[in-house]
Amino acid sequence: MAAAGEPVRRGVTPGVAGGLAASGRRRRRRTVNWAVFVGLALAVVALGFVALHHLAGAPPKPAPAAAGRHAATGHGAGHGRPGPAARTSHPAAASPAPRTSPSATAPATAAHPLSPVRAAAFGPNGGDNPQLAHLILGRGHRAGWHTDWYSSARFGNLYRGTGLLLDMGRPVAVTSARINLGKVTGASFQLRVGARPAMAGLRPVAHASGAGGVVRLHLARPARGRYVLVWFTRLPTDRSGSFQARVYHVSLKGRP
């Protein structure tokens, strides 16, 4: 029964009211506890994702070229040409091609016929048959020039060789030679070029062995000099069993 002057709540007894208050406090406590549990669970899950992210590593950043291609896809769509991003993302593709050096593509100077101004016999004691040497100049002569007669292919063991010396009149660069030896085969000779009409100043630049008929010699590189020597080191044999070499014509090509 309420005391005098204390308001009385209608419909709820004091005992019931206290029970309701206690029940409300328990519900609020359970709600708070559940919220704390959910918060902790979410925090644990978030920490797990962060740890997994660091362990796996961050995804690679797109390369500048790829970014340029994506930008080009959006910019040039429907126009059939790449946008500005595609053109600037590959500066190497826009750089001009290297120019070829003129010296690498310039054609080599063509060889021209070279005309000797004089021909002379060359060898020990003034060479063999010097009076016939001029017959090989120009278009040649049907008699041509020939060596002396010898008893063996090695000049009867008298000399090491004999030949014809051509004076070009000035230094030239010889690239090839054509020498007509006639029908007999078996001659060996050297082609020598140099600045002085002496064996020491004439270096060998080509040679032939067992030769006969028309012999063509092509030099691996031009030989420069004023003098050209056809130097026989072995003689062919003829039908009579003696040894003699003949030259009907010599023509040279090269550059002045």
C-alpha positions as CSV (number, residue, x, y, z in Angstrom):
1,M,0.0,0.0,0.0
2,A,1.5,3.4,-1.0
3,A,2.6,5.8,1.5
4,A,0.9,9.1,1.9
5,G,1.8,11.5,-0.8
6,E,3.7,8.9,-3.1
7,P,2.1,8.5,-6.5
8,V,0.9,5.0,-7.3
9,R,1.5,3.5,-10.7
10,R,-1.7,2.0,-11.9
11,G,-1.7,-1.6,-13.3
12,V,2.0,-2.5,-12.2
13,T,2.8,-3.7,-8.8
14,P,6.2,-2.7,-7.3
15,G,7.6,-6.2,-7.5
16,V,6.7,-6.6,-11.1
17,A,8.1,-3.2,-12.0
18,G,11.5,-4.2,-10.4
19,G,11.5,-7.4,-12.4
20,L,10.9,-5.6,-15.6
21,A,13.7,-3.2,-14.9
22,A,16.1,-6.0,-14.2
23,S,15.1,-7.8,-17.4
24,G,15.6,-4.7,-19.4
25,R,19.1,-4.2,-18.0
26,R,20.0,-7.9,-18.9
27,R,18.7,-7.4,-22.4
28,R,20.8,-4.2,-22.8
29,R,23.9,-6.0,-21.4
30,R,23.4,-8.9,-23.8
31,T,23.0,-6.4,-26.7
32,V,26.2,-4.7,-25.7
33,N,28.0,-8.0,-25.3
34,W,26.8,-9.2,-28.7
35,A,27.8,-5.9,-30.4
36,V,31.3,-6.2,-28.8
37,F,31.6,-9.8,-30.0
38,V,30.5,-8.8,-33.6
39,G,32.9,-5.9,-33.6
40,L,35.8,-8.2,-32.4
41,A,34.9,-10.8,-35.1
42,L,34.9,-8.1,-37.8
43,A,38.2,-6.8,-36.5
44,V,39.8,-10.3,-36.6
45,V,38.5,-10.8,-40.2
46,A,39.8,-7.4,-41.3
47,L,43.2,-8.2,-39.8
48,G,43.2,-11.6,-41.6
49,F,42.6,-9.9,-44.9
50,V,45.4,-7.3,-44.2
51,A,47.8,-10.1,-43.3
52,L,46.9,-12.1,-46.4
53,H,47.4,-9.0,-48.6
54,H,50.9,-8.4,-47.2
55,L,51.9,-12.0,-47.6
56,A,50.7,-12.3,-51.1
57,G,52.1,-9.0,-52.2
58,A,50.5,-6.1,-53.9
59,P,49.3,-6.7,-57.5
60,P,51.8,-5.4,-60.1
61,K,51.2,-1.9,-61.4
62,P,50.3,-1.7,-65.1
63,A,53.2,-0.7,-67.3
64,P,53.2,2.7,-69.0
65,A,52.9,1.1,-72.4
66,A,49.8,-0.9,-71.3
67,A,48.3,2.3,-69.9
68,G,48.9,3.9,-73.2
69,R,47.2,1.1,-75.1
70,H,44.1,1.3,-72.8
71,A,44.0,5.0,-73.3
72,A,44.2,4.5,-77.1
73,T,41.4,2.0,-77.1
74,G,39.1,4.5,-75.5
75,H,40.3,7.5,-77.5
76,G,40.5,6.2,-81.0
77,A,37.4,3.9,-80.9
78,G,35.4,4.2,-84.1
79,H,38.0,6.2,-85.9
80,G,40.3,3.4,-87.1
81,R,43.5,5.1,-85.7
82,P,45.2,5.2,-82.3
83,G,44.7,8.1,-80.0
84,P,47.5,10.5,-78.7
85,A,48.3,8.2,-75.8
86,A,49.2,5.3,-78.1
87,R,51.5,7.5,-80.1
88,T,53.4,8.9,-77.1
89,S,53.6,5.7,-75.2
90,H,56.2,4.2,-77.7
91,P,58.7,7.0,-78.6
92,A,61.1,4.4,-80.0
93,A,58.6,3.4,-82.7
94,A,58.4,7.0,-83.9
95,S,62.2,7.5,-84.2
96,P,63.6,7.6,-87.8
97,A,65.5,4.6,-89.1
98,P,69.3,4.9,-89.1
99,R,70.8,6.1,-92.3
100,T,73.2,3.9,-94.2
101,S,76.6,5.3,-94.7
102,P,77.2,6.3,-98.4
103,S,80.5,4.5,-98.4
104,A,78.7,1.2,-97.6
105,T,76.4,1.3,-100.5
106,A,78.5,3.2,-103.1
107,P,79.2,0.8,-106.1
108,A,82.8,-0.1,-106.7
109,T,84.5,1.7,-109.6
110,A,84.3,-0.4,-112.7
111,A,87.6,-1.8,-114.1
112,H,88.8,-0.5,-117.5
113,P,91.3,-1.8,-120.0
114,L,94.9,-0.8,-119.2
115,S,97.3,-0.3,-122.1
116,P,101.1,-0.8,-121.5
117,V,103.3,1.7,-123.2
118,R,106.3,-0.7,-123.5
119,A,107.1,-4.4,-123.2
120,A,110.6,-5.8,-122.6
121,A,112.2,-9.1,-121.9
122,F,113.1,-9.6,-118.2
123,G,115.6,-12.0,-116.7
124,P,119.3,-12.9,-116.4
125,N,121.5,-11.4,-119.1
126,G,118.7,-9.1,-120.3
127,G,116.0,-11.8,-120.6
128,D,115.1,-14.1,-123.5
129,N,114.5,-12.7,-127.1
130,P,114.1,-9.1,-126.2
131,Q,113.6,-8.1,-129.8
132,L,110.2,-10.0,-129.8
133,A,108.8,-8.5,-126.6
134,H,106.9,-5.7,-128.4
135,L,104.8,-8.3,-130.4
136,I,102.5,-8.8,-127.4
137,L,101.3,-5.2,-127.3
138,G,98.1,-3.9,-128.8
139,R,96.1,-6.8,-130.3
140,G,99.2,-9.0,-130.3
141,H,101.0,-10.7,-133.2
142,R,100.5,-14.2,-134.5
143,A,104.2,-14.9,-133.9
144,G,104.2,-13.5,-130.3
145,W,107.1,-13.7,-127.9
146,H,108.8,-16.9,-126.8
147,T,111.6,-17.9,-124.5
148,D,114.8,-19.6,-125.5
149,W,115.0,-23.4,-125.9
150,Y,115.9,-25.2,-122.7
151,S,116.7,-28.8,-121.9
152,S,114.4,-29.0,-118.9
153,A,111.3,-27.4,-117.5
154,R,113.6,-25.6,-114.9
155,F,115.5,-23.8,-117.5
156,G,118.2,-26.4,-117.8
157,N,119.2,-25.6,-114.1
158,L,120.6,-22.3,-115.5
159,Y,118.1,-19.8,-114.2
160,R,115.3,-19.5,-111.8
161,G,113.0,-18.0,-114.3
162,T,112.4,-15.6,-117.2
163,G,109.6,-13.4,-118.4
164,L,108.1,-10.2,-119.8
165,L,108.0,-6.8,-118.1
166,L,105.2,-4.3,-119.0
167,D,105.6,-0.6,-118.3
168,M,102.2,1.0,-117.8
169,G,103.7,4.6,-118.0
170,R,102.2,5.6,-114.6
171,P,101.0,3.8,-111.4
172,V,97.8,1.9,-111.9
173,A,95.6,-0.5,-109.9
174,V,95.5,-3.9,-111.7
175,T,92.5,-6.0,-111.0
176,S,92.7,-8.8,-113.6
177,A,94.9,-10.1,-116.5
178,R,94.3,-12.2,-119.6
179,I,97.4,-14.0,-121.0
180,N,97.3,-16.0,-124.2
181,L,99.9,-18.8,-124.0
182,G,99.0,-20.7,-127.2
183,K,98.1,-24.4,-127.5
184,V,100.9,-25.9,-125.4
185,T,100.1,-26.5,-121.8
186,G,102.2,-27.1,-118.7
187,A,103.6,-23.6,-118.0
188,S,103.8,-22.2,-114.4
189,F,104.1,-18.4,-114.0
190,Q,103.5,-15.6,-111.6
191,L,102.0,-12.2,-112.1
192,R,104.0,-9.5,-110.2
193,V,103.2,-5.8,-109.7
194,G,105.4,-3.1,-108.3
195,A,106.8,0.4,-108.4
196,R,110.3,-0.5,-109.6
197,P,111.5,-2.6,-112.6
198,A,113.4,-4.9,-110.3
199,M,112.5,-8.3,-108.8
200,A,112.8,-7.0,-105.3
201,G,110.2,-4.3,-106.1
202,L,107.7,-6.5,-107.8
203,R,105.5,-8.6,-105.5
204,P,103.6,-11.6,-106.7
205,V,99.8,-11.0,-106.8
206,A,98.6,-14.1,-108.7
207,H,99.9,-17.3,-110.2
208,A,99.0,-20.2,-112.5
209,S,100.3,-23.8,-112.7
210,G,100.1,-26.3,-115.6
211,A,98.7,-23.5,-117.7
212,G,98.0,-23.3,-121.4
213,G,95.7,-21.5,-123.9
214,V,94.1,-18.3,-122.6
215,V,94.7,-17.8,-118.9
216,R,92.5,-15.4,-116.9
217,L,93.7,-14.2,-113.5
218,H,91.4,-12.2,-111.2
219,L,93.1,-10.6,-108.2
220,A,91.6,-10.8,-104.8
221,R,92.4,-7.1,-104.3
222,P,93.7,-4.4,-106.7
223,A,97.5,-4.4,-107.0
224,R,99.0,-0.9,-107.5
225,G,102.2,-0.2,-109.4
226,R,103.7,1.0,-112.6
227,Y,105.3,-2.3,-113.7
228,V,103.6,-5.7,-114.3
229,L,105.8,-8.8,-114.8
230,V,104.8,-12.1,-116.3
231,W,107.4,-14.3,-114.7
232,F,107.8,-18.0,-115.8
233,T,109.0,-20.4,-113.2
234,R,108.4,-23.7,-115.2
235,L,108.4,-24.3,-118.9
236,P,106.1,-26.6,-120.9
237,T,107.5,-29.2,-123.3
238,D,106.8,-29.2,-127.0
239,R,106.6,-32.1,-129.5
240,S,110.3,-32.1,-130.1
241,G,111.0,-32.8,-126.4
242,S,112.5,-29.4,-125.7
243,F,111.1,-26.8,-123.3
244,Q,109.9,-23.3,-124.3
245,A,107.1,-20.9,-123.3
246,R,105.2,-18.6,-125.6
247,V,103.1,-15.5,-125.0
248,Y,100.9,-14.1,-127.8
249,H,99.1,-11.4,-126.1
250,V,98.7,-9.8,-122.6
251,S,95.8,-7.6,-121.6
252,L,95.2,-6.0,-118.3
253,K,92.2,-4.4,-116.5
254,G,92.0,-2.1,-113.6
255,R,91.8,1.5,-112.5
256,P,94.2,4.4,-113.2
